[in-house]
Amino acid sequence: MSFGKLFIFIGLLFIIIGLIWTVIGKLPGDITFKKGNTTIYFPIVTSIVVSIILSVIFMIIGRLR
């Protein structure tokens, strides 16, 4: 797989993730506290999902080297 095709694949992956993220808003498992005018948001599950996706991308890039 050439780097051009890899970047196209990664770009399409990010577009799909962005569209899903826009529709869903937040993932189940993300914690939100609301009290008065203050909102605290802990994106725990979102952070885990982003970490897994980036790990897979870097693993693919590492194998191409």
Buried (B, 14 or more C-beta within 10 A) or exposed (E): EEEEEBEEEBEEEEEEEEEEBEEEEEBEEBEEEEEEEEEEEEBEBBEEBEEEBEEEBEEEEEEEE
